[in-house]
């Protein structure tokens, strides 16, 4: 179980990183980028930022590439905004949990249609 401080730092990073992305990367280049979650190491030295990007597969790939290109600048902005002993090293990962959830819901719906309740 995570400590209360750890959870607060994760939520703060999520908000600050989202704001930094909005300031640094235009929507026309990367699409609409949303920070879904931040996975933070126990020592707060590294963080994996899970993002979803609204658009097609090519725009999602381009958006993730732009995030990785601007990683140092985003990390710098986070370091200026969030006061921690160490600024976490950021890594960006595409979060496809929404698509997987929709797929599961579709399968459940198909099962309900093929086996109606008695």
C-alpha positions as CSV (number, residue, x, y, z in Angstrom):
1,X,0.0,0.0,0.0
2,X,1.3,3.4,-0.9
3,X,1.8,6.1,1.7
4,X,-0.4,9.2,1.7
5,X,2.6,11.3,0.7
6,X,3.4,9.0,-2.3
7,X,-0.2,9.3,-3.5
8,X,-0.2,13.1,-3.1
9,X,3.0,13.4,-5.1
10,X,1.6,11.2,-7.8
11,X,-1.5,13.3,-8.1
12,X,0.5,16.5,-8.1
13,X,2.9,15.2,-10.8
14,X,-0.1,14.1,-12.9
15,X,-1.6,17.6,-12.8
16,X,1.7,19.5,-13.3
17,X,2.9,17.2,-16.2
18,X,-0.4,17.6,-17.9
19,X,-0.1,21.4,-17.7
20,X,3.5,21.3,-18.9
21,X,2.4,19.2,-21.9
22,X,-0.3,21.6,-22.8
23,X,2.2,24.5,-22.7
24,X,5.0,22.8,-24.6
25,X,3.3,20.7,-27.3
26,X,0.6,22.2,-29.6
27,X,-2.5,20.1,-30.0
28,X,-2.1,20.4,-33.8
29,X,1.2,18.5,-33.6
30,X,0.5,15.8,-31.1
31,X,-3.2,15.6,-30.9
32,X,-5.1,15.8,-27.6
33,X,-2.8,14.4,-24.9
34,X,-4.3,13.3,-21.6
35,X,-2.2,12.2,-18.6
36,X,-4.1,9.2,-17.2
37,X,-1.7,8.1,-14.4
38,X,1.8,8.5,-13.1
39,X,3.7,5.4,-11.8
40,X,6.2,6.6,-9.3
41,X,9.1,4.7,-7.8
42,X,9.3,4.3,-4.1
43,X,12.3,6.6,-3.8
44,X,10.6,9.2,-6.1
45,X,13.6,9.3,-8.5
46,X,11.7,8.0,-11.6
47,X,8.2,8.2,-12.9
48,X,6.4,6.5,-15.8
49,X,3.7,8.9,-17.2
50,X,0.8,7.0,-18.8
51,X,-0.8,9.1,-21.5
52,X,-3.6,8.6,-23.9
53,X,-3.7,10.5,-27.2
54,X,-6.9,11.2,-29.0
55,X,-6.5,10.5,-32.7
56,X,-5.6,7.8,-35.2
57,X,-2.6,5.4,-34.8
58,X,-0.3,7.6,-36.7
59,X,-1.2,10.7,-34.7
60,X,-0.7,8.6,-31.5
61,X,2.7,7.5,-32.5
62,X,3.7,11.0,-33.5
63,X,2.4,12.4,-30.2
64,X,4.3,9.8,-28.2
65,X,7.5,10.6,-30.2
66,X,7.0,14.3,-29.5
67,X,6.6,13.7,-25.8
68,X,9.8,11.7,-25.8
69,X,11.5,14.5,-27.7
70,X,10.4,17.1,-25.3
71,X,10.9,14.9,-22.2
72,X,13.8,17.0,-20.8
73,X,11.9,20.3,-21.2
74,X,8.8,18.9,-19.5
75,X,11.0,17.4,-16.7
76,X,12.6,20.8,-16.3
77,X,9.2,22.5,-16.0
78,X,8.1,20.0,-13.5
79,X,11.3,20.6,-11.5
80,X,10.6,24.3,-11.3
81,X,7.0,23.8,-10.3
82,X,7.1,20.8,-7.9
83,X,9.4,21.2,-4.9
84,X,11.1,17.9,-4.2
85,X,14.6,16.9,-3.2
86,X,15.0,15.2,-6.6
87,X,13.0,15.8,-9.7
88,X,11.8,12.4,-11.0
89,X,13.2,11.2,-14.3
90,X,10.2,11.0,-16.6
91,X,9.4,8.2,-19.1
92,X,6.3,8.3,-21.3
93,X,4.2,5.3,-22.1
94,X,1.0,5.0,-24.1
95,X,-2.0,3.9,-22.0
96,X,-4.4,1.7,-23.9
97,X,-6.5,0.8,-20.9
98,X,-9.6,2.6,-22.3
99,X,-9.4,0.6,-25.5
100,X,-9.0,-2.6,-23.6
101,X,-11.9,-1.7,-21.3
102,X,-14.1,-1.0,-24.4
103,X,-13.1,-4.4,-25.8
104,X,-14.1,-6.2,-22.6
105,X,-17.4,-4.4,-22.5
106,X,-18.1,-5.3,-26.2
107,X,-17.4,-9.0,-25.4
108,X,-19.7,-8.9,-22.4
109,X,-22.4,-7.3,-24.5
110,X,-22.0,-10.0,-27.2
111,X,-22.3,-12.7,-24.5
112,X,-25.5,-11.2,-23.1
113,X,-27.0,-11.0,-26.6
114,X,-26.2,-14.7,-27.4
115,X,-27.4,-15.9,-24.0
116,X,-30.4,-13.9,-23.0
117,X,-31.4,-14.2,-19.3
118,X,-34.1,-16.8,-18.6
